[in-house]
């Protein structure tokens, strides 16, 4: 009977650990919203005037490098 109790305890422990292994639906929703917000901020930064002109300058210099 003692072996049964030990095996049952291990099984219960594994089930509890498995339940906490991943994110829940609410955590996925919050993570998705946070990722979309971060992407929107990065998009606004990259498409702003100074950053756009700096990136254009880098690309133009790279295209006009003599080989």
PQR file with spaces between the fields and no chain letter, atoms N, CA, C, O and H, PARSE charges and radii, in Angstrom:
ATOM       1  N    UNK     1       0.828   -1.196    0.000 -0.4000 1.5000
ATOM       2  CA   UNK     1       0.000    0.000    0.000 -0.0000 2.0000
ATOM       3  C    UNK     1       0.867    1.253    0.000  0.5500 1.7000
ATOM       4  O    UNK     1       0.474    2.280   -0.553 -0.5500 1.4000
ATOM       5  N    UNK     2       2.046    1.175    0.617 -0.4000 1.5000
ATOM       6  CA   UNK     2       2.923    2.338    0.685 -0.0000 2.0000
ATOM       7  C    UNK     2       3.449    2.704   -0.696  0.5500 1.7000
ATOM       8  O    UNK     2       3.564    3.887   -1.019 -0.5500 1.4000
ATOM       9  H    UNK     2       2.366    0.340    1.065  0.4000 1.0000
ATOM      10  N    UNK     3       3.772    1.697   -1.523 -0.4000 1.5000
ATOM      11  CA   UNK     3       4.251    1.966   -2.873 -0.0000 2.0000
ATOM      12  C    UNK     3       3.186    2.685   -3.687  0.5500 1.7000
ATOM      13  O    UNK     3       3.487    3.591   -4.464 -0.5500 1.4000
ATOM      14  H    UNK     3       3.679    0.737   -1.261  0.4000 1.0000
ATOM      15  N    UNK     4       1.935    2.271   -3.500 -0.4000 1.5000
ATOM      16  CA   UNK     4       0.834    2.912   -4.204 -0.0000 2.0000
ATOM      17  C    UNK     4       0.742    4.387   -3.831  0.5500 1.7000
ATOM      18  O    UNK     4       0.536    5.237   -4.698 -0.5500 1.4000
ATOM      19  H    UNK     4       1.690    1.535   -2.868  0.4000 1.0000
ATOM      20  N    UNK     5       0.890    4.688   -2.571 -0.4000 1.5000
ATOM      21  CA   UNK     5       0.807    6.074   -2.107 -0.0000 2.0000
ATOM      22  C    UNK     5       1.953    6.906   -2.685  0.5500 1.7000
ATOM      23  O    UNK     5       1.753    8.064   -3.051 -0.5500 1.4000
ATOM      24  H    UNK     5       1.057    3.998   -1.867  0.4000 1.0000
ATOM      25  N    UNK     6       3.139    6.327   -2.766 -0.4000 1.5000
ATOM      26  CA   UNK     6       4.287    7.032   -3.329 -0.0000 2.0000
ATOM      27  C    UNK     6       4.057    7.297   -4.811  0.5500 1.7000
ATOM      28  O    UNK     6       4.294    8.407   -5.289 -0.5500 1.4000
ATOM      29  H    UNK     6       3.301    5.386   -2.469  0.4000 1.0000
ATOM      30  N    UNK     7       3.591    6.275   -5.547 -0.4000 1.5000
ATOM      31  CA   UNK     7       3.335    6.448   -6.981 -0.0000 2.0000
ATOM      32  C    UNK     7       2.226    7.469   -7.219  0.5500 1.7000
ATOM      33  O    UNK     7       2.304    8.284   -8.139 -0.5500 1.4000
ATOM      34  H    UNK     7       3.398    5.374   -5.159  0.4000 1.0000
ATOM      35  N    UNK     8       1.202    7.415   -6.385 -0.4000 1.5000
ATOM      36  CA   UNK     8       0.106    8.374   -6.511 -0.0000 2.0000
ATOM      37  C    UNK     8       0.601    9.789   -6.248  0.5500 1.7000
ATOM      38  O    UNK     8       0.224   10.724   -6.955 -0.5500 1.4000
ATOM      39  H    UNK     8       1.138    6.753   -5.638  0.4000 1.0000
ATOM      40  N    UNK     9       1.441    9.947   -5.237 -0.4000 1.5000
ATOM      41  CA   UNK     9       2.003   11.264   -4.936 -0.0000 2.0000
ATOM      42  C    UNK     9       2.843   11.803   -6.094  0.5500 1.7000
ATOM      43  O    UNK     9       2.771   12.989   -6.418 -0.5500 1.4000
ATOM      44  H    UNK     9       1.747    9.188   -4.663  0.4000 1.0000
ATOM      45  N    UNK    10       3.631   10.937   -6.709 -0.4000 1.5000
ATOM      46  CA   UNK    10       4.452   11.355   -7.865 -0.0000 2.0000
ATOM      47  C    UNK    10       3.568   11.762   -9.035  0.5500 1.7000
ATOM      48  O    UNK    10       3.833   12.758   -9.708 -0.5500 1.4000
ATOM      49  H    UNK    10       3.689    9.974   -6.445  0.4000 1.0000
ATOM      50  N    UNK    11       2.525   10.991   -9.270 -0.4000 1.5000
ATOM      51  CA   UNK    11       1.620   11.292  -10.372 -0.0000 2.0000
ATOM      52  C    UNK    11       0.908   12.628  -10.152  0.5500 1.7000
ATOM      53  O    UNK    11       0.771   13.425  -11.080 -0.5500 1.4000
ATOM      54  H    UNK    11       2.310   10.182   -8.723  0.4000 1.0000
ATOM      55  N    UNK    12       0.462   12.865   -8.930 -0.4000 1.5000
ATOM      56  CA   UNK    12      -0.192   14.141   -8.616 -0.0000 2.0000
ATOM      57  C    UNK    12       0.786   15.297   -8.806  0.5500 1.7000
ATOM      58  O    UNK    12       0.412   16.340   -9.342 -0.5500 1.4000
ATOM      59  H    UNK    12       0.574   12.218   -8.176  0.4000 1.0000
ATOM      60  N    UNK    13       2.019   15.125   -8.377 -0.4000 1.5000
ATOM      61  CA   UNK    13       3.045   16.158   -8.521 -0.0000 2.0000
ATOM      62  C    UNK    13       3.304   16.465  -10.000  0.5500 1.7000
ATOM      63  O    UNK    13       3.414   17.626  -10.394 -0.5500 1.4000
ATOM      64  H    UNK    13       2.323   14.278   -7.942  0.4000 1.0000
ATOM      65  N    UNK    14       3.401   15.397  -10.816 -0.4000 1.5000
ATOM      66  CA   UNK    14       3.633   15.594  -12.257 -0.0000 2.0000
ATOM      67  C    UNK    14       2.460   16.321  -12.901  0.5500 1.7000
ATOM      68  O    UNK    14       2.657   17.174  -13.767 -0.5500 1.4000
ATOM      69  H    UNK    14       3.312   14.454  -10.496  0.4000 1.0000
ATOM      70  N    UNK    15       1.251   15.993  -12.486 -0.4000 1.5000
ATOM      71  CA   UNK    15       0.071   16.670  -13.041 -0.0000 2.0000
ATOM      72  C    UNK    15       0.076   18.152  -12.680  0.5500 1.7000
ATOM      73  O    UNK    15      -0.235   18.997  -13.519 -0.5500 1.4000
ATOM      74  H    UNK    15       1.091   15.301  -11.783  0.4000 1.0000
ATOM      75  N    UNK    16       0.425   18.467  -11.446 -0.4000 1.5000
ATOM      76  CA   UNK    16       0.485   19.877  -11.039 -0.0000 2.0000
ATOM      77  C    UNK    16       1.565   20.631  -11.805  0.5500 1.7000
ATOM      78  O    UNK    16       1.353   21.771  -12.218 -0.5500 1.4000
ATOM      79  H    UNK    16       0.677   17.780  -10.764  0.4000 1.0000
ATOM      80  N    UNK    17       2.711   20.005  -11.995 -0.4000 1.5000
ATOM      81  CA   UNK    17       3.788   20.644  -12.748 -0.0000 2.0000
ATOM      82  C    UNK    17       3.393   20.835  -14.195  0.5500 1.7000
ATOM      83  O    UNK    17       3.734   21.858  -14.788 -0.5500 1.4000
ATOM      84  H    UNK    17       2.882   19.078  -11.660  0.4000 1.0000
ATOM      85  N    UNK    18       2.690   19.891  -14.783 -0.4000 1.5000
ATOM      86  CA   UNK    18       2.266   19.994  -16.175 -0.0000 2.0000
ATOM      87  C    UNK    18       1.250   21.109  -16.354  0.5500 1.7000
ATOM      88  O    UNK    18       1.230   21.762  -17.397 -0.5500 1.4000
ATOM      89  H    UNK    18       2.413   19.060  -14.301  0.4000 1.0000
ATOM      90  N    UNK    19       0.411   21.338  -15.359 -0.4000 1.5000
ATOM      91  CA   UNK    19      -0.590   22.395  -15.463 -0.0000 2.0000
ATOM      92  C    UNK    19       0.069   23.770  -15.491  0.5500 1.7000
ATOM      93  O    UNK    19      -0.485   24.689  -16.096 -0.5500 1.4000
ATOM      94  H    UNK    19       0.427   20.808  -14.511  0.4000 1.0000
ATOM      95  N    UNK    20       1.210   23.945  -14.871 -0.4000 1.5000
ATOM      96  CA   UNK    20       1.882   25.228  -14.819 -0.0000 2.0000
ATOM      97  C    UNK    20       2.990   25.347  -15.863  0.5500 1.7000
ATOM      98  O    UNK    20       3.799   26.272  -15.801 -0.5500 1.4000
ATOM      99  H    UNK    20       1.660   23.199  -14.379  0.4000 1.0000
ATOM     100  N    UNK    21       3.037   24.421  -16.823 -0.4000 1.5000
ATOM     101  CA   UNK    21       4.141   24.385  -17.765 -0.0000 2.0000
ATOM     102  C    UNK    21       4.080   25.503  -18.803  0.5500 1.7000
ATOM     103  O    UNK    21       5.129   25.967  -19.249 -0.5500 1.4000
ATOM     104  H    UNK    21       2.379   23.669  -16.874  0.4000 1.0000
ATOM     105  N    UNK    22       2.898   25.949  -19.199 -0.4000 1.5000
ATOM     106  CA   UNK    22       2.782   26.943  -20.266 -0.0000 2.0000
ATOM     107  C    UNK    22       1.966   28.147  -19.851  0.5500 1.7000
ATOM     108  O    UNK    22       1.519   28.270  -18.711 -0.5500 1.4000
ATOM     109  H    UNK    22       2.045   25.572  -18.837  0.4000 1.0000
ATOM     110  N    UNK    23       1.789   29.029  -20.817 -0.4000 1.5000
ATOM     111  CA   UNK    23       1.003   30.227  -20.547 -0.0000 2.0000
ATOM     112  C    UNK    23      -0.476   29.922  -20.733  0.5500 1.7000
ATOM     113  O    UNK    23      -0.853   29.052  -21.518 -0.5500 1.4000
ATOM     114  H    UNK    23       2.152   28.929  -21.744  0.4000 1.0000
ATOM     115  N    UNK    24      -1.287   30.636  -20.016 -0.4000 1.5000
ATOM     116  CA   UNK    24      -2.729   30.488  -20.176 -0.0000 2.0000
ATOM     117  C    UNK    24      -3.203   31.419  -21.289  0.5500 1.7000
ATOM     118  O    UNK    24      -2.425   32.221  -21.806 -0.5500 1.4000
ATOM     119  H    UNK    24      -0.982   31.343  -19.378  0.4000 1.0000
ATOM     120  N    UNK    25      -4.455   31.313  -21.649 -0.4000 1.5000
ATOM     121  CA   UNK    25      -5.017   32.132  -22.718 -0.0000 2.0000
ATOM     122  C    UNK    25      -4.912   33.611  -22.390  0.5500 1.7000
ATOM     123  O    UNK    25      -4.612   34.418  -23.270 -0.5500 1.4000
ATOM     124  H    UNK    25      -5.087   30.661  -21.229  0.4000 1.0000
ATOM     125  N    UNK    26      -5.151   33.976  -21.151 -0.4000 1.5000
ATOM     126  CA   UNK    26      -5.051   35.383  -20.765 -0.0000 2.0000
ATOM     127  C    UNK    26      -3.611   35.884  -20.898  0.5500 1.7000
ATOM     128  O    UNK    26      -3.384   37.019  -21.316 -0.5500 1.4000
ATOM     129  H    UNK    26      -5.395   33.320  -20.436  0.4000 1.0000
ATOM     130  N    UNK    27      -2.657   35.051  -20.549 -0.4000 1.5000
ATOM     131  CA   UNK    27      -1.250   35.457  -20.686 -0.0000 2.0000
ATOM     132  C    UNK    27      -0.871   35.604  -22.150  0.5500 1.7000
ATOM     133  O    UNK    27      -0.113   36.508  -22.501 -0.5500 1.4000
ATOM     134  H    UNK    27      -2.842   34.129  -20.210  0.4000 1.0000
ATOM     135  N    UNK    28      -1.387   34.727  -23.016 -0.4000 1.5000
ATOM     136  CA   UNK    28      -1.141   34.868  -24.447 -0.0000 2.0000
ATOM     137  C    UNK    28      -1.731   36.185  -24.958  0.5500 1.7000
ATOM     138  O    UNK    28      -1.102   36.882  -25.754 -0.5500 1.4000
ATOM     139  H    UNK    28      -2.003   33.992  -22.731  0.4000 1.0000
ATOM     140  N    UNK    29      -2.922   36.518  -24.508 -0.4000 1.5000
ATOM     141  CA   UNK    29      -3.569   37.753  -24.956 -0.0000 2.0000
ATOM     142  C    UNK    29      -2.763   38.975  -24.532  0.5500 1.7000
ATOM     143  O    UNK    29      -2.554   39.884  -25.334 -0.5500 1.4000
ATOM     144  H    UNK    29      -3.434   35.952  -23.861  0.4000 1.0000
ATOM     145  N    UNK    30      -2.313   39.007  -23.296 -0.4000 1.5000
ATOM     146  CA   UNK    30      -1.513   40.130  -22.819 -0.0000 2.0000
ATOM     147  C    UNK    30      -0.184   40.187  -23.554  0.5500 1.7000
ATOM     148  O    UNK    30       0.271   41.272  -23.916 -0.5500 1.4000
ATOM     149  H    UNK    30      -2.483   38.267  -22.644  0.4000 1.0000
ATOM     150  N    UNK    31       0.441   39.050  -23.781 -0.4000 1.5000
ATOM     151  CA   UNK    31       1.698   39.020  -24.523 -0.0000 2.0000
ATOM     152  C    UNK    31       1.533   39.480  -25.954  0.5500 1.7000
ATOM     153  O    UNK    31       2.394   40.185  -26.482 -0.5500 1.4000
ATOM     154  H    UNK    31       0.071   38.169  -23.487  0.4000 1.0000
ATOM     155  N    UNK    32       0.437   39.093  -26.593 -0.4000 1.5000
ATOM     156  CA   UNK    32       0.176   39.516  -27.970 -0.0000 2.0000
ATOM     157  C    UNK    32      -0.055   41.010  -28.047  0.5500 1.7000
ATOM     158  O    UNK    32       0.459   41.670  -28.950 -0.5500 1.4000
ATOM     159  H    UNK    32      -0.262   38.521  -26.165  0.4000 1.0000
ATOM     160  N    UNK    33      -0.821   41.553  -27.116 -0.4000 1.5000
ATOM     161  CA   UNK    33      -1.075   42.996  -27.097 -0.0000 2.0000
ATOM     162  C    UNK    33       0.222   43.754  -26.851  0.5500 1.7000
ATOM     163  O    UNK    33       0.466   44.780  -27.486 -0.5500 1.4000
ATOM     164  H    UNK    33      -1.239   41.016  -26.382  0.4000 1.0000
ATOM     165  N    UNK    34       1.045   43.272  -25.951 -0.4000 1.5000
ATOM     166  CA   UNK    34       2.322   43.934  -25.672 -0.0000 2.0000
ATOM     167  C    UNK    34       3.230   43.889  -26.903  0.5500 1.7000
ATOM     168  O    UNK    34       3.887   44.881  -27.217 -0.5500 1.4000
ATOM     169  H    UNK    34       0.847   42.439  -25.434  0.4000 1.0000
ATOM     170  N    UNK    35       3.274   42.765  -27.595 -0.4000 1.5000
ATOM     171  CA   UNK    35       4.101   42.656  -28.797 -0.0000 2.0000
ATOM     172  C    UNK    35       3.604   43.582  -29.894  0.5500 1.7000
ATOM     173  O    UNK    35       4.408   44.199  -30.593 -0.5500 1.4000
ATOM     174  H    UNK    35       2.740   41.959  -27.340  0.4000 1.0000
ATOM     175  N    UNK    36       2.303   43.687  -30.053 -0.4000 1.5000
ATOM     176  CA   UNK    36       1.746   44.598  -31.066 -0.0000 2.0000
ATOM     177  C    UNK    36       2.043   46.049  -30.711  0.5500 1.7000
ATOM     178  O    UNK    36       2.366   46.845  -31.593 -0.5500 1.4000
ATOM     179  H    UNK    36       1.650   43.186  -29.485  0.4000 1.0000
ATOM     180  N    UNK    37       1.940   46.397  -29.451 -0.4000 1.5000
ATOM     181  CA   UNK    37       2.272   47.755  -29.029 -0.0000 2.0000
ATOM     182  C    UNK    37       3.736   48.077  -29.265  0.5500 1.7000
ATOM     183  O    UNK    37       4.067   49.166  -29.732 -0.5500 1.4000
ATOM     184  H    UNK    37       1.678   45.750  -28.735  0.4000 1.0000
ATOM     185  N    UNK    38       4.603   47.150  -28.950 -0.4000 1.5000
ATOM     186  CA   UNK    38       6.033   47.349  -29.172 -0.0000 2.0000
ATOM     187  C    UNK    38       6.327   47.494  -30.663  0.5500 1.7000
ATOM     188  O    UNK    38       7.139   48.333  -31.054 -0.5500 1.4000
ATOM     189  H    UNK    38       4.334   46.265  -28.571  0.4000 1.0000
ATOM     190  N    UNK    39       5.674   46.680  -31.503 -0.4000 1.5000
ATOM     191  CA   UNK    39       5.860   46.766  -32.954 -0.0000 2.0000
ATOM     192  C    UNK    39       5.391   48.117  -33.478  0.5500 1.7000
ATOM     193  O    UNK    39       6.031   48.697  -34.355 -0.5500 1.4000
ATOM     194  H    UNK    39       5.015   45.998  -31.186  0.4000 1.0000
ATOM     195  N    UNK    40       4.278   48.623  -32.948 -0.4000 1.5000
ATOM     196  CA   UNK    40       3.771   49.925  -33.386 -0.0000 2.0000
ATOM     197  C    UNK    40       4.742   51.041  -33.023  0.5500 1.7000
ATOM     198  O    UNK    40       4.967   51.953  -33.818 -0.5500 1.4000
ATOM     199  H    UNK    40       3.759   48.152  -32.235  0.4000 1.0000
ATOM     200  N    UNK    41       5.320   50.972  -31.822 -0.4000 1.5000
ATOM     201  CA   UNK    41       6.293   51.984  -31.411 -0.0000 2.0000
ATOM     202  C    UNK    41       7.531   51.926  -32.302  0.5500 1.7000
ATOM     203  O    UNK    41       8.029   52.964  -32.738 -0.5500 1.4000
ATOM     204  H    UNK    41       5.137   50.231  -31.176  0.4000 1.0000
ATOM     205  N    UNK    42       8.027   50.730  -32.573 -0.4000 1.5000
ATOM     206  CA   UNK    42       9.192   50.598  -33.455 -0.0000 2.0000
ATOM     207  C    UNK    42       8.889   51.101  -34.856  0.5500 1.7000
ATOM     208  O    UNK    42       9.740   51.737  -35.478 -0.5500 1.4000
ATOM     209  H    UNK    42       7.623   49.887  -32.219  0.4000 1.0000
ATOM     210  N    UNK    43       7.699   50.831  -35.361 -0.4000 1.5000
ATOM     211  CA   UNK    43       7.315   51.303  -36.690 -0.0000 2.0000
ATOM     212  C    UNK    43       7.307   52.826  -36.739  0.5500 1.7000
ATOM     213  O    UNK    43       7.801   53.419  -37.698 -0.5500 1.4000
ATOM     214  H    UNK    43       7.008   50.315  -34.856  0.4000 1.0000
ATOM     215  N    UNK    44       6.752   53.458  -35.716 -0.4000 1.5000
ATOM     216  CA   UNK    44       6.717   54.924  -35.672 -0.0000 2.0000
ATOM     217  C    UNK    44       8.133   55.500  -35.596  0.5500 1.7000
ATOM     218  O    UNK    44       8.410   56.538  -36.197 -0.5500 1.4000
ATOM     219  H    UNK    44       6.351   52.976  -34.937  0.4000 1.0000
ATOM     220  N    UNK    45       9.011   54.847  -34.876 -0.4000 1.5000
ATOM     221  CA   UNK    45      10.392   55.339  -34.767 -0.0000 2.0000
ATOM     222  C    UNK    45      11.111   55.206  -36.103  0.5500 1.7000
ATOM     223  O    UNK    45      11.777   56.141  -36.548 -0.5500 1.4000
ATOM     224  H    UNK    45       8.785   54.004  -34.387  0.4000 1.0000
ATOM     225  N    UNK    46      10.978   54.041  -36.748 -0.4000 1.5000
ATOM     226  CA   UNK    46      11.696   53.798  -37.997 -0.0000 2.0000
ATOM     227  C    UNK    46      11.156   54.671  -39.128  0.5500 1.7000
ATOM     228  O    UNK    46      11.917   55.067  -40.011 -0.5500 1.4000
ATOM     229  H    UNK    46      10.437   53.282  -36.387  0.4000 1.0000
ATOM     230  N    UNK    47       9.870   54.977  -39.119 -0.4000 1.5000
ATOM     231  CA   UNK    47       9.300   55.789  -40.195 -0.0000 2.0000
ATOM     232  C    UNK    47       9.341   57.280  -39.893  0.5500 1.7000
ATOM     233  O    UNK    47       8.834   58.074  -40.685 -0.5500 1.4000
ATOM     234  H    UNK    47       9.252   54.656  -38.402  0.4000 1.0000
ATOM     235  N    UNK    48       9.928   57.680  -38.773 -0.4000 1.5000
ATOM     236  CA   UNK    48      10.048   59.104  -38.483 -0.0000 2.0000
ATOM     237  C    UNK    48      11.088   59.726  -39.412  0.5500 1.7000
ATOM     238  O    UNK    48      11.938   59.023  -39.958 -0.5500 1.4000
ATOM     239  H    UNK    48      10.340   57.034  -38.130  0.4000 1.0000
ATOM     240  N    UNK    49      11.019   61.033  -39.587 -0.4000 1.5000
ATOM     241  CA   UNK    49      11.883   61.742  -40.523 -0.0000 2.0000
ATOM     242  C    UNK    49      13.370   61.543  -40.300  0.5500 1.7000
ATOM     243  O    UNK    49      14.062   61.112  -41.223 -0.5500 1.4000
ATOM     244  H    UNK    49      10.329   61.604  -39.142  0.4000 1.0000
ATOM     245  N    UNK    50      13.896   61.838  -39.111 -0.4000 1.5000
ATOM     246  CA   UNK    50      15.341   61.699  -38.906 -0.0000 2.0000
ATOM     247  C    UNK    50      15.855   60.269  -39.089  0.5500 1.7000
ATOM     248  O    UNK    50      16.913   60.061  -39.683 -0.5500 1.4000
ATOM     249  H    UNK    50      13.333   62.188  -38.362  0.4000 1.0000
ATOM     250  N    UNK    51      15.126   59.308  -38.593 -0.4000 1.5000
ATOM     251  CA   UNK    51      15.570   57.915  -38.717 -0.0000 2.0000
ATOM     252  C    UNK    51      15.481   57.472  -40.171  0.5500 1.7000
ATOM     253  O    UNK    51      16.369   56.780  -40.670 -0.5500 1.4000
ATOM     254  H    UNK    51      14.267   59.477  -38.110  0.4000 1.0000
ATOM     255  N    UNK    52      14.403   57.873  -40.854 -0.4000 1.5000
ATOM     256  CA   UNK    52      14.257   57.510  -42.261 -0.0000 2.0000
ATOM     257  C    UNK    52      15.399   58.082  -43.097  0.5500 1.7000
ATOM     258  O    UNK    52      15.956   57.384  -43.945 -0.5500 1.4000
ATOM     259  H    UNK    52      13.682   58.435  -40.449  0.4000 1.0000
ATOM     260  N    UNK    53      15.749   59.344  -42.865 -0.4000 1.5000
ATOM     261  CA   UNK    53      16.836   59.941  -43.646 -0.0000 2.0000
ATOM     262  C    UNK    53      18.180   59.287  -43.305  0.5500 1.7000
ATOM     263  O    UNK    53      19.026   59.118  -44.183 -0.5500 1.4000
ATOM     264  H    UNK    53      15.297   59.911  -42.176  0.4000 1.0000
ATOM     265  N    UNK    54      18.377   58.924  -42.047 -0.4000 1.5000
ATOM     266  CA   UNK    54      19.617   58.253  -41.665 -0.0000 2.0000
ATOM     267  C    UNK    54      19.720   56.883  -42.328  0.5500 1.7000
ATOM     268  O    UNK    54      20.782   56.518  -42.832 -0.5500 1.4000
ATOM     269  H    UNK    54      17.690   59.061  -41.333  0.4000 1.0000
ATOM     270  N    UNK    55      18.633   56.128  -42.331 -0.4000 1.5000
ATOM     271  CA   UNK    55      18.641   54.818  -42.974 -0.0000 2.0000
ATOM     272  C    UNK    55      18.825   54.946  -44.486  0.5500 1.7000
ATOM     273  O    UNK    55      19.534   54.146  -45.097 -0.5500 1.4000
ATOM     274  H    UNK    55      17.770   56.424  -41.921  0.4000 1.0000
ATOM     275  N    UNK    56      18.192   55.944  -45.084 -0.4000 1.5000
ATOM     276  CA   UNK    56      18.362   56.172  -46.517 -0.0000 2.0000
ATOM     277  C    UNK    56      19.811   56.502  -46.835  0.5500 1.7000
ATOM     278  O    UNK    56      20.362   56.012  -47.821 -0.5500 1.4000
ATOM     279  H    UNK    56      17.616   56.594  -44.588  0.4000 1.0000
ATOM     280  N    UNK    57      20.431   57.335  -46.000 -0.4000 1.5000
ATOM     281  CA   UNK    57      21.837   57.674  -46.204 -0.0000 2.0000
ATOM     282  C    UNK    57      22.744   56.459  -46.105  0.5500 1.7000
ATOM     283  O    UNK    57      23.671   56.313  -46.901 -0.5500 1.4000
ATOM     284  H    UNK    57      19.983   57.733  -45.199  0.4000 1.0000
ATOM     285  N    UNK    58      22.495   55.609  -45.161 -0.4000 1.5000
ATOM     286  CA   UNK    58      23.302   54.392  -45.007 -0.0000 2.0000
ATOM     287  C    UNK    58      23.154   53.499  -46.229  0.5500 1.7000
ATOM     288  O    UNK    58      24.141   52.972  -46.741 -0.5500 1.4000
ATOM     289  H    UNK    58      21.742   55.728  -44.513  0.4000 1.0000
ATOM     290  N    UNK    59      21.929   53.329  -46.693 -0.4000 1.5000
ATOM     291  CA   UNK    59      21.688   52.467  -47.858 -0.0000 2.0000
ATOM     292  C    UNK    59      22.331   53.063  -49.102  0.5500 1.7000
ATOM     293  O    UNK    59      22.945   52.338  -49.884 -0.5500 1.4000
ATOM     294  H    UNK    59      21.127   53.758  -46.277  0.4000 1.0000
ATOM     295  N    UNK    60      22.201   54.378  -49.298 -0.4000 1.5000
ATOM     296  CA   UNK    60      22.809   55.017  -50.474 -0.0000 2.0000
ATOM     297  C    UNK    60      24.327   54.900  -50.446  0.5500 1.7000
ATOM     298  O    UNK    60      24.951   54.637  -51.474 -0.5500 1.4000
ATOM     299  H    UNK    60      21.702   54.967  -48.662  0.4000 1.0000
ATOM     300  N    UNK    61      24.919   55.093  -49.282 -0.4000 1.5000
ATOM     301  CA   UNK    61      26.382   54.942  -49.175 -0.0000 2.0000
ATOM     302  C    UNK    61      26.791   53.500  -49.472  0.5500 1.7000
ATOM     303  O    UNK    61      27.812   53.267  -50.120 -0.5500 1.4000
ATOM     304  H    UNK    61      24.412   55.307  -48.447  0.4000 1.0000
ATOM     305  N    UNK    62      26.015   52.548  -49.013 -0.4000 1.5000
ATOM     306  CA   UNK    62      26.338   51.138  -49.246 -0.0000 2.0000
ATOM     307  C    UNK    62      26.218   50.787  -50.728  0.5500 1.7000
ATOM     308  O    UNK    62      26.981   49.965  -51.234 -0.5500 1.4000
ATOM     309  H    UNK    62      25.185   52.737  -48.487  0.4000 1.0000
ATOM     310  N    UNK    63      25.267   51.404  -51.423 -0.4000 1.5000
ATOM     311  CA   UNK    63      25.074   51.091  -52.837 -0.0000 2.0000
ATOM     312  C    UNK    63      26.125   51.762  -53.720  0.5500 1.7000
ATOM     313  O    UNK    63      26.383   51.301  -54.832 -0.5500 1.4000
ATOM     314  H    UNK    63      24.647   52.073  -51.012  0.4000 1.0000
ATOM     315  N    UNK    64      26.728   52.838  -53.238 -0.4000 1.5000
ATOM     316  CA   UNK    64      27.694   53.568  -54.044 -0.0000 2.0000
ATOM     317  C    UNK    64      29.140   53.276  -53.639  0.5500 1.7000
ATOM     318  O    UNK    64      30.035   54.049  -53.979 -0.5500 1.4000
ATOM     319  H    UNK    64      26.518   53.212  -52.335  0.4000 1.0000
ATOM     320  N    UNK    65      29.377   52.213  -52.943 -0.4000 1.5000
ATOM     321  CA   UNK    65      30.740   51.839  -52.557 -0.0000 2.0000
ATOM     322  C    UNK    65      31.432   51.223  -53.770  0.5500 1.7000
ATOM     323  O    UNK    65      30.903   50.291  -54.376 -0.5500 1.4000
ATOM     324  H    UNK    65      28.650   51.585  -52.666  0.4000 1.0000
ATOM     325  N    UNK    66      32.601   51.732  -54.127 -0.4000 1.5000
ATOM     326  CA   UNK    66      33.300   51.147  -55.270 -0.0000 2.0000
ATOM     327  C    UNK    66      33.900   49.779  -54.908  0.5500 1.7000
ATOM     328  O    UNK    66      34.402   49.574  -53.803 -0.5500 1.4000
ATOM     329  H    UNK    66      33.030   52.489  -53.634  0.4000 1.0000
ATOM     330  N    UNK    67      33.834   48.870  -55.855 -0.4000 1.5000
ATOM     331  CA   UNK    67      34.373   47.520  -55.629 -0.0000 2.0000
ATOM     332  C    UNK    67      35.715   47.366  -56.261  0.5500 1.7000
ATOM     333  O    UNK    67      36.319   46.297  -56.173 -0.5500 1.4000
ATOM     334  H    UNK    67      33.426   49.036  -56.753  0.4000 1.0000
